[in-house]
Amino acid sequence: MRTYRGSHRDLARETAARAVVLGTFDGVHRGHQAIMAEAIAIARARSLAGVTAVTFGRHPRVLLAPDRSPRILTSPREKERLLWATDIEQLVVLEFDDELASMEYDQFVREVLLGKLHMSHFVLGHDVHFGHDRGGNYQTVAELAEREGFTLSQVASVRADGEPISSTRVRDAIAGGKMEQAGAWMGHPYAIAGVVEVGRGAGRTLGFPTANVGRDDAGKLLPPKGVYAGWAQPPETGIWHAAVINIGIAPTVTDGSELRIEAHILDYEGDLYGQTLFLGLVSRLRDEVKFDGPGNLVAQIERDILSARDGLDSVPAWGHPSRLNGPPDAG
């Protein structure tokens, strides 16, 4: 399993034929996973060297239309981790710069996908557009495939409630705090990753120590302020623990307005400072509120822990984030 991060100009030439998928893959939801699964099946059936997923280090709209750039569902670190969980063999994370943005779709296919990655088969999503002015779509690429000698397939949309699952739908669900719905569409809990920072110590004083998780990417979408049930993975063990996660300003113990992500990890003791902690948000327990004194807050935290344990015990198969485990170089 290999990861390349950098400019398309510096990509090494592959010597063995591969299946290739291409996309922003924000959220790595079930539609994206279907594309990976199709490519893996074709690579195995044709005895190709494997599957290469090509994506970008930042969302293309950050450069092309910054005023319309969406809040991302996955930071680069989170996206790589989720893509690796689909069992691809190679991940190429391209720097999306002015040169790449101005490249016509056919030039990109010839120079990068064919010339560098030795693409034999190209798997496209149902709504794919790429290249300058979004000129690359299934029809134009099919015509190019006939001329250049590679094969092509397109994966139908994965649908929920009669509509295709999309990153936009997932964003809307998360923005509304509908974590179960978002998780069902994504096929995994909504992931948050960040380095554990020194916090106020208020949680430890109350008897519920928390890991203060820094923002991995300032452009990432966060759900509404509140208390969530989810999973936390301390990096030194790789084991997922149930957790109560607060996103907010902790109004009972601080007068500040800085938004923080704090996770009380159940059944765990350890020093996480300076390490990257991965969280998976499964469900929203309640709003963040200001309590009358620490005693009332402690009583509510105890109820939150019970609610989290009960809810996570009954999470369906899609809800457990064991599939988020990636190879060592994915982090």
C-alpha positions in Angstrom: 0.0 0.0 0.0 1.5 3.3 -1.1 0.6 6.9 -0.8 1.9 9.8 -3.0 1.2 13.4 -2.0 2.4 16.2 -4.3 2.4 17.6 -7.8 1.3 15.6 -10.9 4.6 16.6 -12.4 6.6 14.5 -9.9 4.6 11.3 -10.1 6.7 8.3 -10.8 5.8 6.1 -13.8 4.1 2.9 -13.0 5.2 -0.2 -14.9 2.1 -2.4 -14.4 -1.4 -1.9 -15.6 -3.9 -0.7 -13.0 -7.5 0.3 -12.5 -8.0 3.9 -11.6 -10.7 5.9 -9.9 -10.8 9.7 -9.7 -12.7 12.1 -7.5 -12.8 14.6 -4.7 -14.3 11.8 -2.5 -15.3 14.2 0.3 -16.7 12.1 3.1 -15.9 8.8 1.3 -19.6 8.0 1.5 -21.3 4.8 0.2 -21.5 6.2 -3.3 -17.7 6.6 -3.3 -17.2 3.2 -1.7 -19.3 1.6 -4.6 -16.8 3.1 -7.1 -13.9 1.6 -5.2 -15.6 -1.8 -5.0 -16.2 -1.8 -8.7 -12.6 -0.9 -9.5 -11.3 -3.6 -7.1 -13.5 -6.3 -8.6 -12.4 -5.4 -12.2 -8.7 -5.3 -11.2 -9.0 -8.8 -9.7 -11.0 -10.2 -12.6 -8.5 -8.9 -15.1 -5.4 -9.6 -13.0 -4.3 -6.0 -13.0 -1.7 -4.7 -10.5 -4.3 -3.2 -8.3 -6.4 0.0 -7.9 -5.1 3.5 -7.7 -7.4 6.2 -6.2 -6.6 9.7 -7.4 -7.9 12.6 -5.3 -6.8 16.1 -4.3 -5.1 17.6 -1.3 -7.7 20.4 -1.1 -11.2 20.7 -2.5 -11.0 22.1 -6.1 -13.5 24.8 -5.3 -11.1 26.3 -2.8 -9.1 27.4 -5.8 -11.8 27.7 -8.5 -14.7 29.2 -6.6 -13.6 30.1 -3.1 -16.9 32.0 -2.4 -18.8 28.8 -3.1 -16.4 26.4 -1.5 -18.3 24.0 0.8 -17.2 23.1 4.3 -15.4 19.8 3.8 -16.6 16.5 5.4 -13.1 15.1 5.6 -9.7 16.7 6.2 -6.9 15.3 4.1 -5.8 13.1 6.9 -9.3 11.8 7.5 -10.0 11.2 3.8 -6.8 9.2 3.3 -7.7 7.0 6.3 -11.2 6.3 5.0 -10.0 5.7 1.4 -7.4 3.2 2.7 -10.3 1.4 4.5 -11.8 0.5 1.1 -8.9 -1.9 0.3 -7.3 0.1 -2.5 -3.6 -0.6 -3.1 -2.4 2.9 -4.1 -3.5 6.4 -3.2 -2.4 9.5 -5.2 -3.2 12.8 -3.5 -2.5 15.5 -6.1 -1.8 19.2 -5.3 -4.6 21.1 -6.9 -2.9 24.1 -8.3 -3.4 26.6 -11.2 -1.7 24.3 -13.7 -3.8 21.3 -12.8 -7.0 23.4 -12.8 -6.3 24.7 -16.3 -5.5 21.2 -17.8 -8.0 19.8 -20.3 -9.6 16.5 -19.3 -8.0 14.6 -22.3 -4.5 16.0 -21.4 -5.0 14.9 -17.8 -6.0 11.4 -18.9 -3.1 11.1 -21.3 -0.3 12.6 -19.2 -1.3 11.6 -15.7 -3.6 8.6 -15.8 -2.1 6.8 -18.8 1.4 8.3 -18.9 2.2 8.1 -15.2 -0.2 5.7 -13.6 -0.4 3.1 -16.4 -4.2 3.1 -16.4 -5.8 0.1 -18.1 -9.4 0.6 -16.8 -11.1 3.8 -15.6 -14.1 3.6 -13.2 -16.3 6.7 -13.2 -19.0 7.8 -10.8 -22.5 8.6 -12.1 -22.1 12.3 -12.0 -18.4 12.7 -12.8 -17.0 15.9 -14.3 -13.3 16.8 -14.4 -10.7 18.8 -16.2 -10.8 22.5 -17.4 -14.4 23.7 -17.6 -15.5 20.2 -16.4 -15.0 18.8 -19.9 -14.5 15.3 -18.8 -17.6 13.2 -18.4 -18.7 9.7 -19.2 -19.4 10.5 -22.9 -16.3 12.5 -23.6 -14.1 10.0 -21.8 -15.7 7.0 -23.6 -14.7 8.6 -26.9 -11.2 9.2 -25.6 -11.0 5.5 -24.4 -11.7 4.3 -27.9 -8.8 6.3 -29.3 -6.3 5.6 -26.5 -7.1 2.0 -25.9 -8.2 1.8 -22.3 -11.6 0.5 -21.0 -14.2 2.3 -19.1 -17.1 1.6 -16.8 -19.6 3.8 -14.8 -21.1 3.1 -11.4 -24.7 3.9 -10.8 -25.6 6.1 -7.9 -26.2 4.6 -4.5 -29.6 5.9 -3.4 -31.4 6.5 -0.1 -35.0 7.6 0.2 -35.2 7.7 -3.6 -32.3 10.2 -4.0 -28.6 9.6 -4.8 -26.3 9.7 -1.8 -24.1 12.8 -2.2 -21.6 14.8 -0.2 -24.1 17.7 -0.3 -26.9 15.5 1.3 -24.4 14.3 4.0 -23.4 17.9 4.7 -27.0 18.9 5.2 -27.6 16.1 7.6 -24.5 16.9 9.7 -25.3 20.6 9.7 -28.7 19.7 11.2 -27.1 17.4 13.8 -28.7 14.3 12.2 -25.7 12.0 12.9 -27.4 8.7 12.5 -28.7 9.7 9.1 -25.3 11.0 8.0 -23.6 7.8 9.3 -26.1 5.6 7.4 -25.4 7.5 4.1 -21.6 7.5 4.7 -21.4 3.9 5.8 -19.3 5.0 8.8 -19.6 7.5 11.7 -18.7 11.1 10.9 -15.0 11.3 11.5 -13.1 14.1 13.4 -9.3 13.9 13.8 -6.9 16.3 15.5 -4.0 16.6 17.8 -4.8 16.5 21.6 -3.9 19.8 23.2 -3.6 21.0 26.7 -7.0 22.2 27.9 -8.4 24.0 30.9 -8.4 20.9 33.1 -12.0 21.5 34.1 -13.1 18.0 33.2 -10.5 16.4 35.3 -11.4 18.6 38.2 -15.0 17.3 37.9 -13.9 13.7 37.7 -14.4 13.3 33.9 -11.1 14.1 32.2 -11.4 15.1 28.6 -9.1 15.1 25.6 -9.1 18.5 23.9 -8.9 17.8 20.2 -7.6 20.5 18.0 -9.2 21.3 14.6 -7.4 19.2 11.9 -8.7 21.5 9.2 -10.3 24.9 9.7 -12.5 24.3 6.6 -14.1 21.2 8.1 -17.8 21.1 8.8 -18.7 20.6 12.4 -22.2 19.6 13.6 -24.2 22.0 15.8 -22.9 22.6 19.3 -24.0 19.9 21.6 -23.1 16.6 23.3 -22.6 13.5 21.1 -22.1 9.7 21.6 -19.3 8.3 19.6 -16.1 6.4 19.4 -12.5 7.5 20.1 -9.3 5.7 19.1 -6.2 6.4 21.2 -3.3 6.0 18.7 -1.1 3.9 21.0 -3.6 1.1 21.3 -5.6 1.3 18.1 -8.7 0.2 20.1 -12.0 2.0 19.7 -13.6 3.1 23.0 -17.0 4.5 23.6 -16.9 8.3 24.2 -19.0 11.3 25.1 -18.0 14.2 22.9 -18.8 17.8 23.5 -18.6 20.4 20.7 -19.1 23.8 22.1 -17.9 26.4 24.5 -18.5 24.6 27.9 -20.6 27.6 29.3 -20.9 26.1 32.8 -17.1 26.2 33.4 -15.9 29.0 31.2 -16.9 32.4 30.1 -15.1 32.1 26.8 -16.5 31.8 23.3 -13.9 29.6 21.7 -15.4 26.5 20.1 -13.8 23.3 21.4 -14.0 19.6 20.8 -13.6 17.6 24.0 -13.9 13.9 24.3 -14.4 11.9 27.6 -13.2 8.5 26.6 -14.9 5.7 28.6 -12.8 2.9 30.1 -9.5 4.5 29.2 -6.6 6.1 31.0 -3.6 7.5 29.3 -1.6 10.5 28.2 -2.7 11.6 24.8 -1.1 15.1 24.6 0.5 15.8 21.3 -1.0 12.7 19.7 -3.6 12.5 16.9 -7.0 11.3 18.2 -9.6 10.0 15.8 -13.3 10.3 16.8 -16.4 8.9 15.2 -19.7 10.8 16.0 -22.6 8.3 16.1 -25.5 10.2 17.6 -26.5 13.6 19.1 -27.5 13.3 22.8 -28.5 16.8 23.6 -27.9 20.5 23.3 -25.1 22.2 25.1 -26.6 24.2 28.0 -25.3 26.2 31.0 -26.0 24.5 34.3 -26.5 26.0 37.8 -23.2 25.0 39.3 -20.8 22.0 38.9 -23.1 19.6 40.8 -25.8 19.8 38.2 -23.3 19.5 35.4 -21.7 16.3 37.0 -25.2 14.7 37.3 -25.9 15.4 33.7 -22.5 14.1 32.5 -23.3 10.8 34.4 -26.6 10.6 32.5 -24.8 11.4 29.2 -22.4 8.5 29.8 -25.3 6.1 30.5 -27.1 7.3 27.4 -23.9 6.9 25.3 -23.3 3.4 26.5 -26.8 2.3 25.9 -26.9 3.8 22.4 -23.6 2.5 21.2 -24.4 -1.0 22.4 -27.3 -1.1 20.0 -25.5 0.6 17.0 -26.1 -1.4 13.8 -23.2 -2.8 11.8 -22.6 0.4 9.8 -22.1 2.3 13.0 -18.9 0.8 14.4 -15.8 2.6 13.0 -13.4 -0.4 12.9 -13.3 0.1 9.2 -11.6 3.5 9.8 -8.3 1.7 10.6 -5.8 2.5 7.9 -2.2 1.5 7.3 0.5 3.2 9.3 1.4 5.7 6.6 -2.3 6.9 6.3 -1.9 9.2 9.2 
